[in-house]
Amino acid sequence: MNRRPTINDIARLARVSKKTVSRVINQSPLVRDDTRERINAIIAETGFVPDPQARGLAFRRSFLVGMIYDNPNPQYVVNMQAGLLDGMRGSGFELVVHPCNRQSPTFLSDVRDFVERLKLFGVVLPPSASEDERLPPIFDELDCAYVRIASVAMDDPEAMVVTNDHVGGIVAARHLVELGHRRVGHISGPPTFRSAHERKRGFAQELAAHDVKLLSKNVAEGAYSFESGIACAEKLLARTPRITGIFCGNDEMAAGVLYAARKAGISVPRELSVVGYDDFQVAARVWPPLTTVCTPTREVGRIAADQLLRSVGDAHGVRYDPQAILPTLVVRESTGPAPKDA
């Protein structure tokens, strides 16, 4: 070949489309390994040098993945970002984050503008943004792939990572019942989060299986924040007869319960057992260290990124099984046997 080779020449020699060659040039994960090796060998043999304008020809969009979140827990956001970056490492994609407020009247238009302005390749939706059924049609319209992270299956398997939060409620209830607790309470997350309902559902379900009733007066609605944990605990611990065990919808609220109990002179775990949810760093740093339900948020993020990059534009029609995470209990020093007089 006397003239300088072009991308069309590489495509013809490799017997693939120009789009596939562009994907290899851009280090896209959406090309089979044998095809990638064949194209790279031809590029090396011909001395082909890609035109800078060829970047993005495969998608007519950027190599950016967006994380759209509405979550009051900073540690959740940090862990999720770390997991997404784990899953994207070496893929050629970069992560951009977009905090939002689902209650804002401009929420949908803001999300649409974010996707269109950056020409996003795809988005990952953690709770509670993942639970908004108005979003998937927008992404479909914009030809933007998405993966939703939620406590229950809400979409096609390839577009979901399911965390099975009701199972976390079950293991928390089982732990307290096995310790002899029968007067138990629950501090839930905000009702706009499906996870709050699922964790409470599993907790009440398992208590009922052991003939323990979760009384409505022993349930308080928190906001997944430390401050709301304190406020809810003060109300619950003032009731008589006093409850001996509390399951909190997350670790931040559980830390608030520990604070309120200490302020009220209530010993944990001798007089009150406390169970959190998430197993974030705070769980091991408070005193006493929290017994908590662990959902590996960083691993969930990694799986979500893998789902997105594997499923988007797969030319070979490969279908991927849904990824599910089962919560587990981490026992520390904030739980113990129910008081003998309870």
C-alpha positions in Angstrom: 0.0 0.0 0.0 1.8 3.1 -1.3 -0.6 5.7 0.2 -1.3 6.3 3.9 -3.8 3.7 5.1 -7.2 4.9 6.2 -9.8 3.6 8.6 -11.7 2.3 5.6 -8.7 0.2 4.5 -8.5 -1.3 8.0 -12.2 -2.2 8.0 -11.9 -3.8 4.6 -8.8 -5.9 5.5 -10.4 -7.0 8.8 -13.7 -7.7 7.2 -15.6 -5.5 9.7 -17.4 -2.2 9.7 -15.7 1.1 10.1 -17.7 1.5 13.3 -16.0 -1.6 14.8 -12.6 -0.3 13.9 -13.4 3.0 15.5 -14.5 1.1 18.7 -11.1 -0.7 18.8 -9.3 2.6 18.3 -11.2 4.1 21.2 -10.6 1.0 23.4 -14.3 0.3 23.7 -15.2 -2.8 25.7 -17.9 -3.6 23.2 -15.8 -5.7 20.8 -15.0 -9.4 21.1 -11.4 -10.2 22.0 -10.7 -12.1 18.8 -12.0 -9.3 16.6 -10.0 -6.7 18.6 -6.8 -8.8 18.2 -7.3 -9.1 14.4 -7.9 -5.4 14.0 -4.9 -4.4 16.1 -2.7 -6.8 14.2 -3.7 -5.2 10.9 -3.2 -1.7 12.3 0.3 -2.7 13.4 1.1 -4.3 10.1 -0.1 -1.4 8.0 1.3 1.4 10.2 -2.2 3.0 10.4 -2.3 6.1 12.5 -5.8 7.0 13.6 -7.2 10.4 12.7 -8.1 12.3 15.9 -11.5 13.0 14.5 -12.2 9.3 14.4 -12.6 9.3 18.2 -16.3 8.9 19.0 -17.3 7.7 15.5 -18.6 4.4 17.0 -21.1 6.1 19.2 -21.4 9.8 18.2 -21.2 10.5 21.9 -18.7 10.9 24.7 -16.9 8.2 26.6 -18.6 9.3 29.8 -20.8 7.4 32.3 -23.0 9.4 34.6 -24.0 8.7 38.1 -27.3 10.4 38.9 -28.1 10.3 42.6 -30.5 11.7 45.2 -29.1 10.3 48.5 -28.6 12.1 51.8 -25.8 9.8 53.0 -22.4 11.1 51.9 -20.6 7.8 52.7 -23.0 5.9 50.4 -22.2 8.2 47.5 -18.4 7.9 48.1 -18.6 4.1 48.3 -20.8 3.9 45.2 -18.4 6.1 43.2 -15.5 4.0 44.2 -17.3 0.9 43.1 -18.2 2.4 39.7 -14.6 3.4 39.1 -13.5 -0.1 40.0 -15.8 -1.5 37.3 -14.7 1.1 34.7 -11.0 0.8 35.3 -9.2 0.1 32.0 -12.4 0.5 29.9 -11.6 3.9 28.5 -14.7 5.4 30.1 -14.7 8.2 32.7 -17.3 8.9 35.5 -19.2 12.1 36.0 -21.6 12.6 38.9 -24.8 14.5 39.0 -26.5 15.2 42.4 -30.1 16.0 42.1 -33.4 16.5 44.0 -36.3 14.4 42.9 -38.7 16.8 44.5 -37.5 19.7 42.4 -39.9 20.9 39.6 -37.0 20.9 37.2 -35.7 17.4 38.1 -36.6 15.7 34.8 -35.4 18.6 32.6 -32.2 18.8 34.6 -31.5 15.1 34.1 -32.3 15.4 30.4 -30.0 18.4 30.0 -27.2 16.5 31.8 -27.4 13.5 29.5 -27.7 15.6 26.3 -25.1 18.2 27.1 -22.4 15.6 27.9 -23.6 13.1 25.3 -23.4 10.4 27.9 -22.7 6.8 26.9 -24.8 5.6 29.8 -25.9 6.3 33.4 -26.0 4.4 36.7 -28.9 5.2 39.0 -28.5 4.4 42.7 -31.6 4.8 45.0 -33.7 6.7 45.2 -33.3 8.1 41.7 -33.4 4.5 40.4 -36.9 4.2 41.7 -38.3 7.0 39.6 -40.2 5.4 36.8 -40.2 8.7 34.8 -36.5 8.4 34.0 -36.1 5.2 31.9 -38.3 6.5 29.1 -36.1 9.6 28.9 -33.0 7.5 28.6 -34.6 5.3 26.0 -35.6 8.4 24.0 -32.0 9.8 24.2 -30.5 6.3 23.3 -28.6 6.4 26.6 -28.1 3.1 28.3 -28.8 2.8 32.0 -28.5 0.5 35.0 -30.7 0.9 38.1 -29.7 -0.2 41.6 -32.7 -0.9 43.7 -33.9 -3.1 46.6 -36.3 -5.0 44.3 -36.3 -5.8 40.6 -37.9 -2.9 38.7 -36.7 -3.5 35.1 -35.2 -5.9 32.7 -32.4 -8.1 34.3 -29.6 -6.4 32.2 -30.7 -3.0 33.5 -30.8 -3.9 37.2 -28.6 -4.7 40.2 -30.9 -5.9 43.0 -29.9 -5.5 46.6 -32.7 -7.5 48.2 -33.1 -5.1 51.2 -36.1 -7.1 52.7 -33.6 -9.9 53.4 -31.5 -7.4 55.5 -34.6 -6.7 57.5 -35.1 -10.4 58.1 -31.6 -11.1 59.4 -31.8 -8.1 61.7 -35.1 -9.3 63.2 -33.8 -12.9 63.5 -30.7 -11.6 65.4 -32.8 -9.7 67.9 -35.3 -12.5 68.4 -32.5 -15.0 69.0 -31.2 -12.7 71.7 -34.6 -12.8 73.5 -35.9 -9.4 72.5 -39.7 -9.1 72.2 -40.2 -5.4 72.8 -38.6 -4.0 69.6 -38.7 -0.9 67.6 -37.8 0.3 64.2 -36.5 3.6 62.8 -37.2 3.6 59.0 -35.7 5.7 56.2 -37.8 8.3 54.4 -40.9 7.0 52.5 -39.5 8.2 49.2 -36.9 5.4 49.3 -38.1 1.9 48.4 -35.3 0.6 50.5 -37.0 2.0 53.6 -40.2 0.1 52.9 -38.3 -3.2 52.1 -36.1 -3.2 55.2 -39.2 -2.5 57.4 -41.2 -5.2 55.5 -38.5 -7.9 56.1 -38.1 -6.9 59.7 -41.8 -7.1 60.5 -42.2 -10.3 58.5 -39.5 -12.1 60.5 -40.7 -10.8 63.8 -44.2 -12.1 63.1 -42.8 -15.5 62.2 -41.6 -15.6 65.8 -44.8 -14.3 67.3 -43.3 -10.9 68.0 -45.4 -7.9 66.9 -43.9 -4.7 65.6 -46.3 -2.1 67.3 -47.0 1.0 65.3 -46.1 3.1 68.4 -42.6 1.6 68.3 -42.0 2.7 64.7 -40.5 6.1 63.8 -39.8 7.6 60.4 -36.2 9.0 60.0 -34.4 10.6 57.2 -31.3 8.4 56.9 -29.4 11.0 58.9 -27.6 11.1 62.3 -29.8 13.9 63.5 -33.0 12.1 62.6 -31.7 9.0 64.5 -31.4 11.1 67.6 -34.8 12.6 67.3 -36.5 9.3 66.6 -34.7 7.5 69.4 -35.7 10.2 72.0 -39.3 9.5 71.1 -39.1 5.7 71.1 -37.1 5.5 74.3 -39.5 7.7 76.2 -42.4 5.2 75.7 -43.3 2.7 78.4 -42.7 -0.1 78.7 -39.4 0.7 77.1 -38.3 -1.2 74.1 -35.1 -3.3 74.4 -34.0 -3.5 70.8 -34.1 -1.1 67.9 -33.4 -1.8 64.2 -32.4 1.3 62.2 -32.7 1.7 58.5 -29.0 2.8 58.2 -25.9 3.2 60.3 -26.1 7.0 60.5 -29.5 6.7 62.3 -28.2 3.9 64.5 -25.3 6.1 65.5 -27.9 8.7 66.5 -29.6 6.1 68.6 -26.4 5.4 70.5 -25.9 9.1 71.1 -29.5 9.5 72.4 -29.2 6.4 74.6 -26.0 7.6 76.2 -27.5 11.0 76.8 -30.5 9.3 78.5 -28.3 7.1 80.7 -29.4 3.9 78.9 -26.7 1.3 78.6 -26.0 -0.3 75.3 -26.2 -3.3 75.0 -27.1 -4.2 78.6 -30.4 -2.3 78.5 -30.8 -1.6 74.8 -29.6 -3.5 71.7 -29.1 -1.5 68.4 -28.8 -2.8 64.9 -27.8 -0.6 61.9 -27.8 -1.1 58.2 -25.0 -0.7 55.5 -21.8 -1.5 57.5 -20.2 1.8 56.5 -17.1 3.1 58.3 -19.1 4.8 61.0 -20.3 1.4 62.2 -16.9 0.3 63.5 -15.9 3.8 64.8 -18.8 4.5 67.2 -19.0 3.2 70.7 -20.0 0.5 71.2 -19.3 -0.7 67.7 -22.5 -1.3 65.7 -24.0 -4.6 64.9 -25.2 -4.0 61.4 -26.6 -5.5 58.2 -23.9 -5.4 55.5 -24.7 -4.6 51.8 -21.3 -4.2 50.1 -22.1 -0.8 48.4 -18.7 -0.6 46.6 -19.2 -4.1 45.1 -22.7 -3.1 44.1 -21.2 -0.2 42.2 -18.6 -2.4 40.5 -21.3 -4.8 39.3 -23.5 -1.9 38.1 -20.6 -0.6 36.0 -19.9 -4.0 34.6 -23.6 -4.4 33.7 -23.6 -1.1 31.9 -20.4 -1.7 29.9 -21.3 -5.3 29.0 -24.8 -4.7 27.9 -24.7 -1.4 26.0 -24.6 -1.9 22.3 -23.6 -5.6 22.5 -23.5 -6.6 18.8 -23.6 -10.3 19.6 -26.9 -10.3 21.5 -25.4 -11.8 24.7 -27.9 -11.7 27.6 -26.5 -11.4 31.0 -28.0 -12.8 34.2 -29.3 -10.3 36.8 -26.8 -9.5 39.6 -28.2 -9.8 43.1 -26.6 -9.0 46.4 -27.7 -10.8 49.6 -27.3 -8.7 52.8 -25.4 -10.4 55.7 -25.2 -9.6 59.4 -22.1 -8.3 61.0 -22.2 -8.8 64.8 -20.4 -6.3 67.0 -20.9 -5.0 70.5 -24.1 -2.9 70.2 -26.3 -6.0 70.6 -26.7 -8.4 73.5 -29.3 -10.6 75.4 -32.5 -8.9 76.3 -32.7 -7.7 79.9 -34.0 -10.4 82.2 -36.9 -8.3 83.4 -38.0 -7.5 79.8 
